[in-house]
Amino acid sequence: MPGKNTPEQPPRSGKAPILGQGHNLSDVEGEMIKQMIREEQHPSRELFIPQEDLAAEATTTMSPPTAKVIEASRIRPILEMFNRDFLYGQGRFDEYKSGLIFKWGDGYSRRHIWATVEDGNLVLETSHAKKCDKPYCNGTHHILTPELYNDLTVINQELGDRFRRPVYESTED
């Protein structure tokens, strides 16, 4: 159809559409790009939170039961790949006694994926405020039992969904 953009036709601006695919970088390439971005942007935000700035309930170590579930679910290495391949290493990880948070962005674009452990279940905060069609949704969180968080297909799908639709943080956070 004339005027309609199809995969064969570039948009009218002459630019190809952005497809949002990973970059399949090696760790060395990812580190080099991360360093170039940080040098160019001169950001004031560090990729870690100094100990003196942590909230009283924050720790730098998860409790052993929490760490066991986080490790079994393999979410940290998957999120590290997202950070390397999609964010060029500009995200950061903060650990709390009850979970792990992966943050990226600055100012009005801060986003996060927050995973906690409650009663042996992996709990992922969602960006929606009502129950979705997934059977493990309670309206604001996806609660994954051990059977679910040990299934790599489920974890990949959930983390991909959380990355595509992250929780946006208010500027007061």
C-alpha positions as CSV (number, residue, x, y, z in Angstrom):
1,M,0.0,0.0,0.0
2,P,1.4,3.4,-0.8
3,G,2.4,5.5,2.3
4,K,2.4,2.5,4.6
5,N,5.8,1.5,6.1
6,T,6.6,-2.2,5.5
7,P,9.8,-4.1,6.5
8,E,11.0,-3.6,2.9
9,Q,10.3,0.2,2.9
10,P,12.1,2.5,5.4
11,P,10.0,5.0,7.2
12,R,9.5,8.4,5.5
13,S,12.3,10.0,7.5
14,G,14.7,7.8,5.6
15,K,15.9,6.1,8.8
16,A,15.5,2.3,9.4
17,P,13.3,1.4,12.3
18,I,14.8,0.6,15.6
19,L,14.3,-3.0,16.4
20,G,15.8,-3.2,19.9
21,Q,17.9,-6.3,19.5
22,G,20.8,-7.2,21.7
23,H,24.3,-6.4,20.6
24,N,26.0,-9.8,21.4
25,L,29.0,-8.1,22.8
26,S,31.9,-9.9,24.5
27,D,32.6,-8.8,28.1
28,V,35.7,-6.9,26.8
29,E,33.7,-5.0,24.1
30,G,30.9,-4.3,26.6
31,E,33.4,-2.9,29.1
32,M,35.1,-0.7,26.5
33,I,31.7,0.7,25.3
34,K,30.7,1.3,29.0
35,Q,33.9,3.2,29.7
36,M,33.5,5.3,26.5
37,I,29.9,6.2,27.4
38,R,30.9,7.2,31.0
39,E,33.8,9.3,29.8
40,E,31.6,11.1,27.2
41,Q,28.6,11.7,29.5
42,H,30.6,12.6,32.6
43,P,27.7,11.4,34.7
44,S,27.4,12.3,38.4
45,R,25.6,9.0,39.2
46,E,27.9,6.2,40.2
47,L,27.2,2.6,39.3
48,F,27.1,1.7,43.0
49,I,25.7,3.4,46.1
50,P,28.3,4.5,48.6
51,Q,27.8,2.7,52.0
52,E,27.0,6.0,53.7
53,D,24.1,6.7,51.3
54,L,22.4,3.4,51.8
55,A,19.1,3.3,53.7
56,A,19.2,1.7,57.1
57,E,17.4,-1.4,55.8
58,A,19.8,-1.7,52.9
59,T,22.7,-4.1,53.1
60,T,25.3,-5.1,50.6
61,T,24.6,-8.7,51.1
62,M,21.5,-10.8,50.7
63,S,20.4,-13.2,53.5
64,P,21.5,-16.8,52.8
65,P,17.9,-18.0,52.1
66,T,17.4,-15.1,49.7
67,A,20.8,-15.6,48.0
68,K,19.9,-19.3,47.5
69,V,16.6,-18.5,45.6
70,I,18.2,-15.7,43.6
71,E,21.0,-18.1,42.6
72,A,18.7,-20.9,41.8
73,S,16.5,-18.6,39.6
74,R,19.6,-17.4,37.6
75,I,18.2,-13.9,37.4
76,R,21.4,-12.1,38.2
77,P,23.4,-13.5,35.3
78,I,20.5,-12.9,32.9
79,L,20.1,-9.3,34.1
80,E,23.9,-8.8,33.8
81,M,23.6,-9.9,30.1
82,F,20.7,-7.3,29.7
83,N,22.9,-4.7,31.3
84,R,25.9,-5.5,29.0
85,D,24.0,-6.1,25.7
86,F,21.2,-3.5,25.9
87,L,22.4,-0.9,28.4
88,Y,26.1,-1.0,27.7
89,G,26.9,-1.6,31.4
90,Q,25.1,1.6,32.6
91,G,22.8,-0.2,35.0
92,R,23.6,-1.1,38.6
93,F,22.8,-3.8,41.0
94,D,22.0,-3.2,44.7
95,E,21.5,-6.0,47.1
96,Y,19.2,-6.0,50.1
97,K,18.7,-8.6,52.8
98,S,15.4,-9.7,51.1
99,G,16.3,-9.2,47.5
100,L,18.1,-7.6,44.5
101,I,17.3,-4.5,42.5
102,F,18.6,-3.7,39.0
103,K,18.4,0.0,38.2
104,W,19.1,2.0,35.1
105,G,18.5,5.5,33.8
106,D,18.7,8.9,35.4
107,G,16.4,11.7,36.4
108,Y,12.9,11.2,34.9
109,S,13.9,8.0,33.2
110,R,15.0,5.9,36.2
111,R,13.7,2.3,36.0
112,H,14.2,-0.9,37.9
113,I,13.6,-4.6,38.2
114,W,13.1,-5.5,41.8
115,A,13.2,-9.1,42.9
116,T,12.6,-10.2,46.5
117,V,12.2,-13.5,48.2
118,E,9.2,-14.2,50.4
119,D,8.4,-17.6,51.9
120,G,10.8,-19.3,49.5
121,N,9.1,-17.8,46.4
122,L,10.7,-15.3,44.0
123,V,8.6,-12.1,43.8
124,L,9.0,-9.7,40.9
125,E,7.5,-6.3,41.1
126,T,5.4,-5.4,38.0
127,S,4.6,-2.1,36.3
128,H,0.9,-2.8,36.3
129,A,-1.5,-2.2,39.1
130,K,-4.1,-4.8,38.3
131,K,-4.2,-8.6,37.9
132,C,-2.9,-9.7,34.5
133,D,-3.6,-13.0,32.7
134,K,-0.7,-14.9,34.4
135,P,-1.8,-17.3,37.1
136,Y,1.0,-16.2,39.4
137,C,0.0,-12.5,39.3
138,N,-1.5,-10.9,42.4
139,G,-2.0,-7.5,40.7
140,T,1.2,-5.8,41.6
141,H,3.7,-8.7,41.7
142,H,4.5,-11.9,40.0
143,I,5.0,-14.6,42.6
144,L,7.1,-17.5,41.2
145,T,7.2,-20.7,43.2
146,P,10.3,-22.9,43.1
147,E,8.9,-24.9,40.2
148,L,8.5,-21.7,38.2
149,Y,11.7,-19.9,39.1
150,N,13.7,-23.1,38.4
151,D,12.3,-23.1,34.8
152,L,14.7,-21.1,32.7
153,T,11.9,-20.5,30.0
154,V,9.7,-18.9,32.6
155,I,12.5,-16.8,34.1
156,N,13.7,-15.6,30.6
157,Q,10.1,-14.7,29.7
158,E,9.5,-12.9,33.0
159,L,12.8,-10.9,33.0
160,G,12.2,-10.0,29.3
161,D,8.8,-8.7,30.2
162,R,10.1,-6.8,33.2
163,F,12.9,-5.3,31.1
164,R,10.5,-4.3,28.3
165,R,8.0,-2.9,30.8
166,P,10.0,-1.9,33.9
167,V,8.8,-0.1,37.0
168,Y,9.5,3.6,36.6
169,E,10.8,5.3,39.7
170,S,9.5,8.7,40.8
171,T,12.1,11.5,41.2
172,E,11.7,11.2,45.0
173,D,13.1,7.6,45.0
